[in-house]
Amino acid sequence: MPVKHQAVHDIRTPLCEGEILQVQDLEFAYPSGYAALRGIDLCIREGERVALVGPNGAGKSTLMLHLNGILGQSKAILIAGLPVIPENYPVIRALVGLVFQNPDDQLFSPTVFEDVAFGPLHMGLSEEEIYQRVEEALAAVQMSEFEDHLCYHLSMGQKKRVAIATVLAMRPKILVLDEPSAGLDPRARRSLIQFLDTLPITMLAATHDMRLVEDLFPRMVIMDEGEIVADGLTSRLMANDSLLKAHGLESSRA
């Protein structure tokens, strides 16, 4: 069933043809004056999987929080051709599924079902459609049997899956993940990688886990000091040890 959104505003010519996410010359400074983003240019095509890597303070999280307006509006960013401005927030926040590093920052309802239903409920969907979306999202993350469970009883890996389900229920066009493997033991980490590999959705992930990058993301973007310093095939950039070391990274082979 198609979702009825508010009218969108200021539809503009895409910066790069066919891209679902387009960023052009994005600048951002925090109130302290710290320049967190310096002229960011980035285009991601629908269906791509892109890893965003770099040292702490590189600007990765700041960039991700701009994609659905959490850090304010920006006409420098287009999501499916729409600038990130307040008039478009309802549409953009359905298109961009942002999953935080700590799932406890995302899960706040008593049960798994209520958490996953929260987004669709506030989209004004019918009860039947809400139930359908919750069932589909939980099935996608292999958590269907947990819908009546209390969220705080779940393991970290299970919480991560439910957090992803909360955004999948919105049927986003792009899944944005902040450190998806953080806090997971080796078995849960491998399970998450295998699960993410099954999702037929555009993906952008900020991570320090270079093995995750190598296993799941064919394209890698390296950020440092608020700038994109490299953007290309993961296999090629991973082989450039001097580049990785210059920006505080290690090869997955290390």
Residue, then its C-alpha position, 0 to 999 in steps of 0.5 A: m500500500p503506498v504511503k501518503h506523505q505531505a507535499v514535498h517542496d523545492i524539488r531540484t535537478p539532481l547533482c548526479e544522475g540516478e543517485i539516491l543520496q547526493v551531497q555537494d559542498l556541505e559545510f558545517a561547524y558546531p557552535s564552538g566554532y569547530a569545523a566538522l565538515r569541510g566541503i563534502d561531496l558524495c553521491i551514492r546510487e540506489g542499491e550501493r553499499v558504501a562504508l564511511v571510515g576514518p579516525n575519531g573526529a573525522g566527521k562521519s557521524t556529523l555527516m550521517l546526522h545531516l542526512n535526515g535533518i537531525l543537525g538542521q536543514s541543508k540544501a547541499i543534501l538531496i535525498a531522492g532529489l529532495p533537499v533536506i529542509p523542514e518542509n520535506y522532513p516527513v518524507i526524508r525521515a521515511l526515506v532515510g532509516l538511521v540506526f544509531q550505534n547504541p540500540d538503547d538510544q533507539l528502543f524506548s517502548p516496552t515491547v519489540f512490537e511497540d518499538v517497531a510499530f512506532g514509526p508506522l503509527h506516526m505515519g498515519l497508517s491503518e491498523e492493518e497496514i501497521y501490523q503488516r509492516v511490523e510483521e514484515a520488518l521483524a521477519a526481515v531481521q529474523m526476530s518474528e518470534f520476539e514481538d512480545h518480548l521486553c526489549y531490555h531482556l534482549s541481547m545486544g545482537q538482538k537489540k541491533r536487529v530490532a533497531i534495524a527493524t524499526v527503520l525497515a518498518m518505515r520502508p526507507k530507500i537508504l539504511v544508514l548505520d552508525e558502527p553496526s558491529a560495535g559491542l558485539d561478540p564474534r558470533a553476533r558480529r558474524s550473524l549481523i554481517q550475514f543478515l545485512d548481506t541479505l538486505p536488498i537496500t542501499m546502505l551507508a555505514a560508518t564503522h571502524d570495523m575494517r573486516l566488516v567493510e571488506d566483507l560487506f561494502p564494495r565501496m569505501v569512503i575515507m574521511d579525515e578532519g571533516e573532508i573526504v580524502a579517498d573514495g573508491l573500491t574497497s579492494r583498491l583502498m584496502a591495498n594502499d597501506s600508506l593511505l590507510k596509515a596516514h588516516g589512522l586506519e589499519s588494513s583488515r589483514a593487520 
